């Protein structure tokens, strides 16, 4: 017991609880926020609110997992929403033109195909020509959205294929409440499985190690033998696939297909990933932190809605959180570089 409380033991315990990407700190913030909101507004402590938060996190979490992978590799992707609506809306249009419901599996496979194609385009431009990821994905965001509206369609589709529409009312759990019934959509299950799969890829595969290596130092990763170009290409293919799947789930939950959806709401996802501990400089991030970040954003938005706060102020709150998250990372990076310089100086003097 005394060894645990020694000068070396206490910092070790604190660091272990804090986590590699400050996940422990974020978890404490999340718990404190929930308790504070619940005290100020007891309505927040209800099963309906919990299910509402989980339902609202389904699509943003899949987006965030794709953004996390890109951000760990040292890039920033803002085209994921455009890929999502392009893949999902195009799939629904094709299904309608055929006049028959191809089935949910076929619909998902078709959307994934479009996601892979668009993700491959991003990957080729970024990996082959070594262009800045933010600039490229800003351009492709406009490109994909323009192609969708110009060549696929711009009309609102209210009637989805039956296989998609029926899934919107499938629940894994239903709990009676004083004011109606609280329902938890069945889509939380595949989303949880996808989160576990991404965690496994990042932490247990050579591909995951290469993503962290490229994000830490791309040139050093190349010298160490990591296939940088191929890895970057696979990163954007995976991100495109996740975006396409998120687009399909968005249509299912919304029970309609609107080509004007999703694009313009990227800030919430980026903020969630950054708050979850992923570094905008690359080389750092975790699935657990990203899940916490998504839940934090969803709880903030949900609580502001309950308080009657206008949407504009909700975006303001998310923007402030994003700035704070990036600012903390910048300060931390500066301190780390200073410590590294001091350590090297002491070693040279000794």
N, C-alpha and C positions, 0 to 999 in steps of 0.2 A: 504493500500500500504506500509506504514511504517513497519507494522508487517511482511510483506513478505521479506523486506530488512533487518530485524533484524538479529542478529548473529545466531539465531536458524533457521530463515526462509531460508536464503541463502543456507546453507548446505543441508537443506531438499529438496529444489528445485533441487540442483545439483545432489543429490542422486537419486531423482525421474527421472530426465532426463537420468542419467547414466544407470539406470536399475539394477535389482538384480544381473545380471551376466555380467555387463558392456556392455549390448547390445547397449546402446546409444553411447558409445565410439567407438565401432566397426562400427556403422552406420556412424559416422562422418569420420572415417578412410576410409570407403568404398566410401563415397561421395568425399572426398579429392582425393582419388586415381583415381576415374573416371574423375574428373576435370583435374587432372594433366596429365593423359594419353591422354585425349581429346585435351588438349592444345598442347602437344608434337606431337600428331598424330591425326589430325582432322578426319581422316577416321574412328576413333573409335566412333565418334558421329554419328552413323547411325542406322537405324532400323535393318539392316542386322546383325550388331554386337550385338545388343540387343537380337534378336531372336537366334543368335548363342550361346550367353551366356546362355540363358534360356534352349535351347535344350541340351547344354552340361551339365547343372545342373540336368537334369531329373533323371538319374541313380544315380549319386553321392548323391543327396538329399535323396533318399530312403535308400541307404546304411547308410548315416549319421544319419537318424532317428533311425535306428536299433542300431547303435553304441552309439548314445546318450542315449538310454534307458539302455543299458548295463553299460555305463560309470557312469550314475547317481547312479546306484546300487552299484558302487564301483568296477566294473570289467572293463577289456579291452578285446575286441573281435577283433581278426585279421583273423578269419575264414570266415567272411561274404562273401568275394569274391569267395572262394572255394565252399561255399554252393550255391551261385548264379549260377555259371557256371555248377555245378553238376546238380542242379535242372532243369535249363533251357535246357541244352544240352541233358540230359537224356530224358526229355519230347519230344524234337524234334526227337530224335532217335526212341523212341517208336511210335510216330506219323508216321514217315517214314516207320517203319516196318509194320504198319497196312495198309499202302498203301492208306489211306484216310485222309482227313483233319477233325479232330474231332471238329473243331470250337474253336474260341478264348477263350470262357468261360471254356471249358473242358481243354484246354492247360494250362490256368492259374491255374485251380484247381489241375491239375496233378503236376505242378511245386510247388504249395503251399504244397501239400502232402509231396513231397521230402524235402522241406524246413522245415516243421514241424518235420519230422523224424530226420533230421540232427541236427536241433536246440534242439530237445529233448535229443539227445545223448550228446550234449554239456552241457545241463542243468543238466542231471543226474550225469555226471562225476563231475561237479563243485559243485552242491548243496549237493549231497549225500556224496561225499568224501572230500569236503571242500579243493579242490586243487586250486592253483593260476590260475586265469582266463587266464592270458597271456600265461602261459606255456601250459595249456590245449588246448587253441584255436590255438596256434602255432602247436601243435601236430595234432589236428584234421584238420587243414588246409592242412597239408601234407597228412594225411590219406584220406580225401575226394578227393583231387586231384589225388592221386595214384589210388584209387578205380575207379575213373572216367576213367582214361587213360587205366587201366588194364582190366576192365570188361565192360565198356559201349562203349567206342570208342575213337579214337584219330585222326579221319579224319575231315577235314574241310568240312562243309556242306554249299553249296552255295544256295541251293533251300529250303527255309523255307515253311511250310504249307501256302497256300494262305491267310488264315485268319490273319496270322501274317504279311506276306509280304505286304498286302494291307494297313495295318495300318501305315506303315512307310511313306506313302505318303498322309496321311489324315491330313489336316491342319485346325486349328481353325481360322487362319487369314493369308491372303496373301496380301502383299503390294508391288506394282510395284516400282522398283528402276531404277536408270540410268543403272546399270549393272545387269540386271535380275530382279527376284522377290524375296522378302524376305518372307519366309514362317515360320510360327510358328506351330510346330507339335501339334496335338490334345492331345498328352500324357501329356502335361503340366497340363491339367485339372484334371485327376485322381491323379496326383502327388500332386497337391495343396490340393485336398480333403483328401489325406492320411496324409499330414502335419497337417491339421486341426484336423483330427481324433486322431493323436498321441498327439497333444496339449490337446485335451479334455481328453484323457486317463490320461495324466500326471497331469493335473491341476484340474480335476473335479471328479475323481473316487478314491475309496479307494485303488484300485490296484496301481494307480499312487502315492498316499501318501505312500504306503508301499515301493515303489521303492526308493523314497527319504529317507525314514526312514532307510532302509537297507544300503543305501550308506553313510548316516551320521554316523551311528554306528550300526553295525549288531547285536551286543550283546544287546544293549539297545533296539533295535527294537524287538528282540526276547522276552525280558522281558516285553515289552509293549503289547505283545500279537499278534504281526504281524506274519503271517505264513511264516517264512523266506525261508524254503526249497521250499515250493509250489510256492512262489513268484519268487524265482530265476529260478525255472523250467519254469514258464510262461514267464519270461523275455527272456530266450533263445529260447523258442518256437516262441515268437513274433518276435525276431530278425531274426530267421531263415526264417520265413514267409516273412518278408520284404526283406531279401536278395534274396529269390527265385523270388519274384515279380520283383525286380530290374534286376535280370538275364534275365527274359523274355523280359522286356523292352529294355535291352541292345541288345538282339538278333533282336528285331523288328527294332530298330533304325539302327543297323548295317547291317540288311538284310542278315545275315549269322550266322552260328553257328560254333564257333571255340573253342575247349576244352582248348586251350592255353590262352584264353582271361582272363582278369580281375585280376587273381592272380598275385600279384607283384605290383599292383597299389593301395594298401591299404593306403599308406602314405597320399595321397591327402584327403581322407575321414577322417582319424584320425586328420589331421591338421585342417580341417574345423570345426570339432566338438570341438576341444580344443580352437581354436581361437574364436568360438562362445560362449565361457564362461563355457563350461562343465568342471568340475574339474576332473582331473585324480585320485584324492583321493576320489571321490564319493560325493553324496549328493547335487550336484549343476549342473544346466544346464537347458536350455530352447529350445523350438522348434524355436522361433524367432531368437535367437542367432545362432542356427545351420544353419538356412536358410541364414543368413547374412554371416556366415563363408563359406558356400558352394559357394555363389555368389562371395565372395572375392577371393577364390582360382580360380574359373573359370575366373574371370576378369584378374587376374594376368597371368594365363596361356594363355588366349586369347591375351592379350597385348604383351606378350613375343613372341608369334607366329607372330603377326603382325610386330614386330620389327626384326624378323628373328633370334631370339635367339635359339640355339640348345636345344633339349629336355633335355639333361643332365643338362644344367643350369636351366631349369625349375624345375627339381626335386631338385636341390640345393636350389633354392629360397623357395620351399615348405618346405624343411627340416629345413632351417633357421627359417622360420615362426613357425614351430612346436616347435623348441627348445626355441624360444622366448616366445611362449605361455605357455609352461610348466614352464619355468623359472619364469615368472611373477606370475603364480599360486603358485609356491613354496615360493617365496618371500612374497606374500600376506598371505599364510598360516602361515609362520613364524611370521609375524607381528601380525597376529590375536592371535596366541598363546601367544606372549609376552604381548599383551594388556590384555588377559585373566588372565595371571599370576599377572600382576600389579594390576588389579581390585580385584582379590582375596586377595592379600596382603593388599591393602588399607582397604578392608572390615574387614579383621582379626584385623588390627591395630585399626580400629574404634570401 
